[in-house]
């Protein structure tokens, strides 16, 4: 998901200046696909954070909300994460709770399996909130800040990253 497609409030959450326009780059090797959930995708390792966003991100030495509205909140036996409302991908496809849960499941099934070993699968609480059982809120934010936990739209294809 391109950061340029997000609202200016979201852009400022990661220290980005909201700027319009289009960027075109050339690299000295073929880039036929870009998959943030594949550890062996060299292009994603280099360009992934410029193309895809996670729920949280590192801003220097601290974790800050990116696609999430706030840092995880302790909730009884675990933590709750609330997504920002009105998120869309670069091509305008909606990014909501369904896409976030599916993206984390895709990451867990792929290269983030070991990274997410202590992060349980989330369950839906309401239209924008998910609950992670038996997990510390601060540790959850640090885990979900990994580029391997990028959120992608429904029907995502590495051949046409969005």
Wavefront OBJ file of the C-alpha trace (Angstrom):
o trace
v 0.000 0.000 0.000
v 1.492 3.304 -0.963
v 1.878 5.880 1.776
v 1.012 8.590 -0.750
v -2.476 7.121 -1.006
v -3.144 7.683 2.671
v -4.602 10.855 4.129
v -2.242 13.589 5.305
v -2.979 12.758 8.963
v -1.767 9.218 8.343
v 1.288 10.437 6.470
v 2.299 12.569 9.426
v 1.969 9.568 11.761
v 5.161 8.131 10.263
v 6.987 11.448 9.964
v 6.236 11.763 6.269
v 5.383 15.019 4.586
v 2.160 14.530 2.599
v 3.235 15.149 -0.988
v 1.412 14.252 -4.180
v 2.908 13.061 -7.414
v 4.415 9.931 -8.849
v 7.819 8.336 -8.407
v 9.443 6.129 -11.012
v 12.684 4.288 -10.313
v 14.931 1.991 -12.249
v 17.033 -0.660 -10.604
v 19.821 -2.681 -12.225
v 18.009 -6.006 -11.870
v 14.586 -7.330 -12.860
v 11.757 -6.738 -10.403
v 8.795 -8.788 -11.522
v 7.081 -9.083 -8.138
v 7.101 -7.526 -4.681
v 5.863 -9.566 -1.709
v 6.206 -8.070 1.785
v 5.450 -11.447 3.390
v 8.316 -13.260 1.645
v 11.617 -13.141 3.507
v 13.530 -14.183 0.378
v 12.154 -11.324 -1.743
v 15.184 -9.029 -2.041
v 13.235 -6.261 -3.778
v 10.660 -6.252 -0.963
v 13.473 -6.099 1.606
v 14.846 -2.992 -0.117
v 11.644 -1.228 -1.206
v 8.997 -2.828 1.010
v 8.707 -0.067 3.589
v 8.298 2.504 0.809
v 5.460 0.538 -0.792
v 3.702 -1.252 2.103
v 2.675 -0.187 5.601
v 2.268 -2.214 8.782
v -0.044 -1.495 11.691
v 2.940 -0.017 13.558
v 6.331 1.325 12.546
v 9.623 2.235 14.154
v 10.279 5.956 14.408
v 13.863 6.002 15.563
v 13.940 3.974 18.775
v 10.204 3.855 19.444
v 7.155 2.182 17.956
v 4.432 4.479 16.611
v 1.024 3.815 15.044
v 1.004 3.647 11.248
v -2.232 2.037 10.001
v -3.448 1.571 13.574
v -5.181 4.470 15.268
v -3.226 4.176 18.541
v -0.725 1.898 20.202
v -2.271 -1.398 21.394
v -4.392 -1.013 24.511
v -4.383 -3.583 27.298
v -7.768 -5.297 27.374
v -8.372 -7.946 30.020
v -6.471 -11.023 28.920
v -4.632 -9.386 26.024
v -4.513 -6.289 23.859
v -6.753 -4.508 21.392
v -5.690 -2.804 18.184
v -7.937 -0.292 16.417
v -7.394 0.506 12.729
v -7.683 3.991 11.293
v -10.975 4.528 9.518
v -11.152 5.063 5.765
v -7.865 3.427 4.744
v -7.413 2.594 1.071
v -4.665 1.077 -1.040
v -2.865 3.002 -3.779
v -5.428 1.752 -6.294
v -8.322 2.797 -4.061
v -9.257 -0.619 -2.642
v -10.488 -0.448 0.967
v -8.231 -1.604 3.790
v -10.208 -2.628 6.838
v -10.215 -5.162 9.608
v -10.839 -8.073 7.238
v -7.734 -7.171 5.203
v -5.624 -6.643 8.340
v -6.572 -10.041 9.797
v -6.052 -11.755 6.419
v -2.665 -10.027 5.947
v -1.448 -11.174 9.360
v -2.623 -14.722 8.574
v -0.789 -14.546 5.211
v 2.356 -13.297 6.965
v 2.090 -16.059 9.595
v 1.693 -18.695 6.865
v 4.763 -17.324 5.109
v 8.056 -15.923 6.297
v 6.760 -14.259 9.483
v 5.903 -17.624 11.081
v 8.795 -17.480 13.551
v 8.450 -13.716 14.054
v 4.786 -14.086 15.081
v 5.200 -17.254 17.170
v 4.243 -15.352 20.374
v 1.464 -13.339 18.703
v -1.891 -15.123 18.622
v -4.237 -14.793 15.666
v -6.537 -11.825 16.277
v -10.301 -11.970 16.537
v -12.722 -9.269 15.422
v -14.256 -7.074 18.146
v -16.065 -4.513 15.982
v -15.716 -2.960 12.524
v -12.264 -1.472 13.246
v -11.005 -3.295 16.342
v -9.289 -6.649 16.803
v -8.284 -8.440 19.999
v -5.106 -10.454 20.562
v -5.469 -12.820 23.534
v -2.730 -13.469 26.084
v -0.213 -10.954 24.778
v 1.496 -7.874 26.232
v 0.445 -4.672 24.447
v 3.977 -3.222 24.147
v 5.437 -6.491 22.832
v 2.531 -6.777 20.384
v 3.253 -3.343 18.887
v 6.932 -4.202 18.441
v 6.048 -7.486 16.714
v 3.483 -5.910 14.388
v 5.935 -3.137 13.401
v 7.932 -5.594 11.308
v 7.812 -5.053 7.535
v 6.981 -8.785 7.332
v 3.617 -7.876 8.911
v 2.617 -5.426 6.177
v -1.090 -5.016 5.519
v -2.171 -5.673 1.937
v -5.594 -5.386 0.266
v -7.884 -8.308 -0.517
v -6.812 -10.260 -3.569
v -3.217 -9.067 -3.232
v -0.839 -10.377 -5.872
v 2.959 -9.940 -5.645
v 2.964 -9.549 -9.436
v 0.815 -6.402 -9.052
v 1.683 -4.959 -5.606
v -0.841 -2.467 -4.278
l 1 2 3 4 5 6 7 8 9 10 11 12 13 14 15 16 17 18 19 20 21 22 23 24 25 26 27 28 29 30 31 32 33 34 35 36 37 38 39 40 41 42 43 44 45 46 47 48 49 50 51 52 53 54 55 56 57 58 59 60 61 62 63 64 65 66 67 68 69 70 71 72 73 74 75 76 77 78 79 80 81 82 83 84 85 86 87 88 89 90 91 92 93 94 95 96 97 98 99 100 101 102 103 104 105 106 107 108 109 110 111 112 113 114 115 116 117 118 119 120 121 122 123 124 125 126 127 128 129 130 131 132 133 134 135 136 137 138 139 140 141 142 143 144 145 146 147 148 149 150 151 152 153 154 155 156 157 158 159 160 161 162
